[in-house]
Amino acid sequence: MPSHPCSENTKSSLLTPAHVNLCCKEAMEWTKKISFISQRVLLSGPAGSEIYQETLMKALTKHFDARLLVVDSSLLSSGQSSKSKESEPYKKGDRVRYIGSLQSTRFILEGQRAPDYGSQGEVRLPFEENGSSKIGVSFDKPIPGGIDLGGNCEVDHGFFCSVDSLCLDGPGWEDRAKHPFDVIFEFISEESAHGPLILFLKDVEKVCGNTYSYHGLKSKLEIFPAGVFVIGSQTQADSRKDKLNGSPFLSKFPYGQAAILDLAFQDSFGRVNDKTKEAAKTAKHVTKLFPSKVTIQPPQDDLELSKWKQLLDRDIEILKVKANISKVQSFLTRNGLECADVETTVCVKDRTLTNECVDKIVGYALSHQVMNSTVPTPGKDVLLALSGESLQHGVDLSERMQNDHKKKSTKKSLKDVATENEFEKRLLGDVIPPDEIGVSFDDIGALENVKETLKELVMLPLQRPELFSKGQLMKPCKGILLFGPPGTGKTMLAKAVATEAGANFINISMSSIGSKVFP
């Protein structure tokens, strides 16, 4: 492989199976049951290594003079190319075809069977106010166990269909009915005849978390032709949080700038079981889909290790910028706005923009646009186009106010907190300053007794530490357990305490600090 900061173990673990599957097609008959040289390999890397993994795939592709197809797994879990992905929902009277769904087997209940593939029908109950609702369709031919849709069609002709199980009728409906699985399989089957091909599936857990999507993908991958090497991308949970156990990191904050931790105890009262089961199911699916697993390891050479860490740090900044751009773009779309220069304008990489920050940026930009140009008359499908100059004005003003606020604050900056290792340095990025939390006691209804208790036990010692400095009995409590079922406001209360007390906030799941291993 070309020069690339990568450990020899990782490089060898990738080159060996890739060589067998890309260069020795005839050997595949003997390698089907040998996991290490399987045609399907899972590449697992640390948090923030998404870009690094893709770069590694490009280096591998160049080494074998192959071609690379990169597919985001979120596309594979989106279902058929139905009208739900378009701008307009289904309307009453639309002619549709039933194309089935990965979930259609769930609806074969009590004698009711889904319509045959390609069945024609007409939308009678569209439920336009709720795009996620099932649609009542009157099919031209009777359906075993069909209904009359509450008197809206003939008996045995009606069926409530999920949105992704339909497509508009008309010329070319077969192409619209194709699932991304089928499109990719057809493409690879054709292209593999022209030379070696590497298929890189990003975030495969997004597919494996859904049983039906998993089975759909598995059925295709198992019959991929020889000369194709499939690599699934997996990003490990942020191991930095695992290192919190036993770390003196939190003690480095000054008393007036203590960190409020929400340890999410509610997971222990029900949600943790569901999440654990889902995670176990997903892990089982991933293992079956990719018999071989390659874990990215840091290089042993000190110089290469330094380059590797710098590369990951740079990639994390790039990912943060992309997340900020996506957040601003989504906010613009939701509010009937657009801007062609979002990607070149929103280059905030030193922090993650909160919803409140995005709101301010767009607000400043819109105000600048209104003051300096003519605003179009509002109407259906009319979007207000913000200029790059206006959005840049919003970003600059927001950044300037943020910096001014930091300068005025007498509290120690998070960037100045001393760190002893790479984990603590990166953990600083998970700390939310009090002015960016965006939750106060006024946002929480009721729970007045709980609020008062928290003010006395937590906020008062933070705001007036001198009152609690005399004697052992006057020392403030070191922690508070918020007990209650999910959805009762425990996390919001913790955030409100941090906001009102001017403390930093760290949201950490108990499962993330329960590891017995300290890397």
C-alpha positions in Angstrom: 0.0 0.0 0.0 1.2 3.6 -0.6 2.6 5.6 2.3 -0.1 6.0 4.8 0.0 6.3 8.6 -1.2 2.8 9.4 0.0 0.0 11.7 1.6 -3.0 10.0 -1.0 -5.3 11.6 -3.8 -3.3 10.2 -2.2 -3.2 6.8 -1.5 -6.9 6.7 -5.0 -7.8 7.9 -6.4 -5.8 4.9 -4.0 -6.8 2.2 -4.2 -10.6 2.9 -8.0 -11.1 2.3 -8.0 -8.4 -0.4 -5.3 -10.1 -2.4 -7.2 -13.5 -2.3 -10.5 -12.0 -3.3 -9.3 -9.5 -5.9 -6.4 -11.3 -7.5 -7.2 -15.0 -7.1 -10.8 -15.5 -8.0 -10.3 -19.2 -8.6 -9.3 -19.7 -4.9 -12.7 -18.5 -3.6 -14.1 -22.0 -3.7 -11.7 -23.0 -0.9 -12.0 -19.7 1.1 -15.7 -19.5 1.7 -15.6 -21.0 5.1 -12.3 -19.3 6.2 -13.3 -16.1 8.1 -10.0 -14.4 8.0 -9.9 -14.3 4.2 -13.6 -13.8 3.7 -15.0 -11.7 0.9 -16.6 -9.5 3.5 -14.5 -7.7 6.1 -15.6 -5.3 8.8 -13.2 -2.4 9.3 -13.6 -0.9 12.8 -11.9 2.3 13.9 -12.0 4.8 16.8 -14.5 7.6 17.0 -13.7 10.3 14.5 -12.0 7.9 12.1 -14.7 8.0 9.3 -12.6 10.0 6.9 -9.4 8.1 7.8 -11.2 4.8 7.0 -12.3 6.1 3.6 -8.7 7.3 2.9 -7.4 3.9 3.8 -9.8 2.3 1.3 -8.5 4.6 -1.4 -4.9 3.5 -0.6 -6.0 -0.1 -0.7 -7.8 0.4 -4.1 -4.7 2.1 -5.6 -2.5 -0.8 -4.3 -4.5 -3.4 -6.3 -5.3 -1.1 -9.2 -8.9 -1.7 -8.6 -12.0 0.5 -8.6 -13.8 1.8 -5.5 -17.5 2.1 -4.9 -18.4 4.0 -1.7 -22.0 3.6 -0.5 -23.5 5.3 2.6 -25.5 2.6 4.4 -28.2 5.1 5.3 -29.3 4.9 1.6 -29.7 1.1 2.0 -32.0 1.4 5.0 -34.2 4.0 3.3 -36.4 1.4 1.5 -37.8 1.7 -2.0 -37.7 4.8 -4.1 -41.3 5.7 -3.3 -43.1 9.0 -3.6 -42.5 9.6 0.1 -39.0 10.7 -0.8 -40.3 13.3 -3.2 -41.7 16.7 -2.4 -45.4 15.9 -2.6 -47.3 13.2 -0.6 -49.8 10.8 -2.1 -53.1 12.4 -2.8 -56.6 11.0 -3.1 -57.1 9.6 -6.6 -53.4 8.8 -7.3 -52.9 5.6 -9.3 -50.3 3.5 -7.6 -48.6 0.1 -7.8 -47.8 -2.1 -4.8 -44.1 -2.9 -4.9 -43.8 -4.6 -1.5 -41.6 -3.6 1.4 -38.9 -5.2 3.5 -41.4 -5.0 6.3 -44.4 -6.5 4.4 -44.0 -9.9 6.1 -45.1 -8.2 9.3 -48.5 -7.6 7.9 -49.4 -11.2 7.1 -51.7 -11.5 10.1 -55.0 -13.3 10.7 -55.5 -14.3 7.1 -54.7 -10.8 5.7 -52.1 -11.0 3.0 -50.3 -8.2 1.2 -51.2 -7.6 -2.4 -49.2 -9.2 -5.1 -46.2 -7.4 -6.5 -47.2 -4.9 -9.1 -50.9 -4.8 -8.1 -52.6 -1.6 -9.4 -54.9 0.5 -7.2 -56.1 4.0 -6.4 -55.4 6.0 -3.2 -58.7 6.5 -1.2 -57.4 7.5 2.2 -54.1 9.5 1.9 -53.9 11.0 5.4 -51.9 14.0 4.0 -51.6 15.6 7.4 -49.5 12.7 8.6 -47.0 11.6 6.0 -45.9 8.6 8.1 -49.4 7.1 8.3 -50.4 4.0 6.2 -52.3 4.8 3.1 -55.7 3.3 2.3 -55.6 1.9 -1.3 -58.5 0.4 -3.2 -56.9 -2.2 -5.5 -58.4 -3.2 -8.8 -58.5 -6.9 -7.9 -59.7 -8.4 -4.6 -57.2 -9.2 -1.9 -57.4 -12.3 0.4 -58.5 -10.8 3.7 -59.0 -7.3 2.2 -61.3 -4.7 3.7 -63.6 -2.0 2.5 -61.6 0.9 4.1 -64.6 2.0 6.1 -66.9 2.1 3.2 -64.5 3.8 0.8 -64.1 0.9 -1.6 -65.5 -2.5 -2.5 -65.4 -5.3 0.0 -62.0 -7.2 -0.1 -60.4 -4.6 -2.3 -59.0 -2.3 0.4 -55.6 -2.5 2.1 -53.6 -0.1 4.3 -50.2 0.2 2.8 -47.0 1.6 4.2 -45.7 4.6 2.2 -42.5 2.7 1.1 -44.5 -0.1 -0.3 -46.1 2.0 -3.0 -44.9 3.9 -6.1 -46.8 5.9 -8.7 -48.3 3.9 -11.6 -47.2 4.8 -15.1 -44.4 4.1 -17.5 -41.1 3.2 -15.8 -42.7 2.1 -12.5 -40.5 -1.0 -12.4 -37.4 1.2 -12.2 -39.0 3.3 -9.4 -39.8 0.1 -7.5 -36.2 -1.1 -7.4 -34.6 -1.2 -3.9 -31.1 0.2 -3.6 -29.9 -3.3 -2.8 -31.0 -4.4 -6.3 -29.5 -1.4 -8.0 -26.1 -1.9 -6.3 -26.1 -5.6 -7.0 -26.8 -5.1 -10.7 -24.1 -2.4 -11.0 -21.5 -4.6 -9.3 -22.4 -7.7 -11.3 -21.7 -5.7 -14.5 -18.6 -3.8 -13.4 -16.9 -6.8 -11.8 -16.5 -8.3 -15.2 -14.1 -5.4 -16.1 -11.7 -5.8 -13.3 -11.3 -6.0 -9.5 -13.8 -3.9 -7.5 -13.9 -2.8 -3.8 -17.3 -2.0 -2.3 -17.0 0.2 0.8 -20.2 0.3 2.9 -20.2 3.2 5.4 -21.9 2.9 8.8 -23.1 -0.7 8.3 -24.7 -0.7 11.7 -27.4 1.5 10.3 -28.5 -1.4 8.1 -27.8 -4.2 10.6 -30.0 -2.5 13.3 -33.1 -3.2 11.2 -33.8 -7.0 10.8 -35.5 -6.6 7.4 -32.9 -4.3 5.9 -30.2 -6.7 7.2 -31.7 -9.7 5.6 -32.2 -7.8 2.3 -28.5 -6.8 2.3 -27.3 -10.2 3.4 -29.1 -12.0 0.6 -27.3 -9.9 -2.0 -23.9 -9.9 -0.4 -23.8 -13.7 -0.2 -24.1 -14.0 -4.0 -21.7 -11.3 -5.0 -19.5 -12.4 -7.9 -15.8 -13.2 -7.5 -13.4 -10.3 -7.9 -15.4 -8.1 -5.5 -14.1 -7.3 -2.0 -16.7 -5.9 0.4 -15.6 -3.8 3.4 -18.0 -2.5 5.9 -17.2 0.6 8.0 -17.8 0.7 11.7 -17.0 3.5 14.2 -16.4 2.4 17.7 -18.2 4.1 20.6 -16.1 7.0 21.9 -13.6 5.3 24.1 -12.6 8.6 25.6 -15.6 8.4 27.9 -14.6 4.9 29.0 -11.5 6.5 30.5 -13.5 8.7 32.7 -13.6 5.9 35.3 -10.8 6.8 37.7 -9.7 9.9 35.8 -8.9 13.1 37.9 -10.1 15.1 34.9 -13.1 16.6 36.6 -11.2 17.7 39.6 -9.2 20.1 37.4 -12.2 22.5 37.0 -12.2 25.4 39.5 -14.9 25.2 42.1 -16.9 28.0 40.5 -16.7 26.3 37.2 -17.5 22.8 38.3 -18.9 20.3 35.8 -22.5 19.1 36.2 -22.7 15.5 35.0 -25.9 13.8 33.9 -25.2 10.2 34.3 -28.5 9.1 32.7 -29.6 6.8 35.6 -33.0 6.4 33.8 -31.3 3.9 31.5 -31.2 1.5 34.5 -35.0 1.6 34.8 -36.0 0.1 31.5 -34.4 1.9 28.6 -31.0 0.2 29.2 -32.5 -3.2 28.7 -34.1 -2.2 25.3 -30.9 -0.5 24.2 -28.8 -3.5 25.3 -31.0 -5.9 23.4 -31.0 -3.7 20.3 -27.2 -3.4 20.5 -26.8 -7.1 20.9 -29.0 -7.8 18.0 -27.1 -5.3 15.8 -23.8 -6.8 16.9 -25.0 -10.3 16.0 -26.1 -9.1 12.6 -22.8 -7.3 11.9 -20.9 -10.5 12.8 -23.0 -12.6 10.5 -22.7 -10.1 7.7 -18.9 -9.7 8.0 -17.2 -12.9 9.2 -13.8 -11.1 9.4 -13.1 -8.0 11.5 -10.1 -5.7 11.2 -9.6 -3.2 14.0 -7.6 -0.2 13.1 -4.5 0.0 15.4 -2.2 3.0 15.8 1.3 2.7 14.2 4.2 1.5 16.4 6.7 3.9 15.0 6.7 7.2 17.0 6.9 9.4 13.9 4.1 7.5 12.2 2.0 7.5 15.4 2.3 11.3 15.6 1.2 11.7 12.0 -1.7 9.3 12.7 -2.9 11.3 15.7 -2.6 14.6 13.8 -4.6 13.1 10.9 -7.4 11.9 13.3 -7.5 15.3 15.0 -7.8 17.0 11.6 -10.6 14.6 10.5 -12.5 15.3 13.7 -12.4 19.0 12.9 -13.6 18.3 9.4 -16.5 16.2 10.7 -17.4 18.9 13.2 -17.6 21.5 10.4 -19.7 19.1 8.3 -22.1 18.6 11.2 -22.4 22.4 11.7 -23.1 22.9 8.0 -25.7 20.2 8.1 -27.4 21.7 11.1 -27.5 25.2 9.5 -28.8 23.8 6.2 -31.6 21.9 8.0 -32.6 25.0 9.9 -32.8 27.0 6.7 -34.9 24.3 5.0 -37.4 24.1 7.9 -37.9 27.8 7.8 -38.4 28.3 4.0 -34.9 29.7 3.5 -32.0 28.7 1.2 -28.4 29.7 0.7 -26.1 28.4 -2.0 -23.0 29.3 0.0 -23.6 27.4 3.2 -20.7 25.1 2.8 -18.2 27.9 2.1 -19.6 30.2 4.8 -20.2 28.0 7.9 -16.7 26.9 8.7 -17.0 26.8 12.5 -14.7 24.0 13.6 -13.6 24.9 17.2 -17.1 24.1 18.6 -20.3 22.3 17.9 -23.1 24.8 17.1 -26.1 24.4 19.4 -29.7 25.0 18.1 -29.6 28.3 19.8 -26.4 29.3 18.1 -27.8 28.3 14.7 -31.0 30.3 15.4 -28.9 33.4 16.1 -26.7 33.0 13.0 -29.7 32.7 10.7 -31.5 35.5 12.6 -28.6 37.9 12.1 -28.3 36.8 8.4 -32.0 37.3 7.7 -31.9 40.7 9.3 -28.9 41.7 7.2 -30.7 40.5 4.1 -33.9 42.4 4.8 -32.0 45.6 5.5 -29.9 45.4 2.3 -32.1 43.9 -0.4 -35.7 43.4 -1.5 -37.6 40.5 0.1 -39.9 38.5 -2.3 -43.6 38.2 -1.6 -44.4 35.1 0.5 -46.3 32.3 -1.3 -46.4 28.6 -1.9 -43.1 27.1 -2.8 -41.4 30.6 -2.5 -38.0 30.4 -0.7 -36.1 33.4 0.5 -32.5 33.1 -0.8 -30.0 34.3 1.7 -26.8 35.7 0.1 -23.4 34.3 1.2 -22.6 37.8 2.4 -25.6 37.8 4.7 -24.9 34.4 6.1 -21.3 35.3 6.6 -22.4 38.4 8.5 -24.5 36.1 10.8 -21.6 33.7 11.4 -19.1 36.6 12.1 -21.5 38.4 14.4 -22.3 35.2 16.3 -18.6 34.3 16.7 -17.7 37.9 17.8 -20.4 37.8 20.5 -19.2 34.4 21.6 -15.6 35.6 21.9 -16.7 38.8 23.7 -18.7 36.7 26.2 -15.6 34.6 26.9 -13.4 37.6 27.4 -15.8 39.2 29.8 -16.1 36.0 31.8 -13.9 35.8 34.8 -14.0 32.0 34.8 -11.2 29.9 33.5 -11.5 29.0 29.9 -12.0 25.3 29.1 -9.0 25.5 26.7 -6.8 26.5 29.6 -7.7 23.4 31.7 -4.6 21.3 32.1 -4.9 17.8 30.6 -2.6 14.8 31.3 -3.4 12.7 28.3 -5.1 12.6 24.9 -8.3 11.3 26.4 -8.7 14.3 28.7 -7.8 16.7 25.9 -10.5 15.3 23.6 -13.0 15.1 26.5 -12.9 18.9 26.7 -14.9 18.9 23.4 -17.8 17.1 25.2 -18.0 19.8 27.8 -20.9 22.2 27.2 -20.4 25.7 28.7 -23.3 27.1 30.7 -24.2 29.7 28.1 -24.6 27.1 25.4 -26.8 24.6 27.3 -30.1 26.4 26.5 -32.2 25.0 29.4 -33.3 26.9 32.5 -35.7 26.2 35.4 -38.3 28.4 33.6 -38.4 25.8 30.8 -39.5 23.0 33.2 -43.1 22.9 34.3 -44.1 21.9 37.8 -41.5 20.0 39.9 -41.2 23.1 42.1 -40.1 21.2 45.2 -37.4 19.4 43.3 -36.2 22.7 41.9 -36.0 24.3 45.3 -34.1 21.3 46.7 -31.6 21.4 43.8 -31.0 25.1 44.3 -30.2 24.5 48.0 -28.1 21.4 47.6 -26.3 22.1 44.3 -26.5 25.7 43.1 -26.0 27.5 46.4 -22.6 25.7 47.2 -21.5 26.6 43.6 -22.5 30.2 43.8 -21.4 30.9 47.5 -18.6 28.4 48.3 -17.5 30.5 51.2 -20.6 29.5 53.1 -19.6 25.9 53.0 -16.0 26.1 53.9 -16.1 25.8 57.7 -16.2 22.4 59.3 -17.0 18.9 58.0 -20.8 19.3 58.6 -21.0 22.4 56.4 -19.3 20.7 53.3 -21.7 20.5 50.3 -22.8 17.1 49.0 -20.7 15.6 46.3 -23.6 14.3 44.2 -27.3 14.1 43.7 -29.3 11.1 42.4 -32.3 12.1 40.4 -34.6 9.1 40.6 -37.6 8.4 38.4 -39.0 6.7 35.3 -38.0 7.9 31.8 -39.4 11.1 30.5 -39.9 12.8 33.9 -37.4 15.6 33.4 -34.2 14.3 35.1 -31.8 15.4 32.3 -33.5 18.7 31.8 -33.2 19.4 35.6 -29.5 18.6 35.4 -29.1 21.0 32.5 -31.1 23.7 34.2 -29.0 23.4 37.3 -25.8 23.8 35.2 -27.3 26.8 33.4 -28.5 28.6 36.5 -25.3 27.9 38.5 -23.0 28.9 35.6 -21.4 25.4 35.6 -20.2 23.3 32.7 -22.4 20.3 31.7 -21.2 16.8 30.7 -23.8 14.2 29.7 -22.4 10.7 30.2 -24.2 7.4 30.1 -23.5 5.0 33.0 -22.7 2.2 30.5 -19.9 4.3 29.1 -18.0 4.5 32.4 -18.7 1.0 33.5 -15.8 -0.5 31.6 -13.2 -2.4 33.6 -10.6 -1.7 31.1 -8.5 1.5 31.2 -6.7 1.6 27.8 
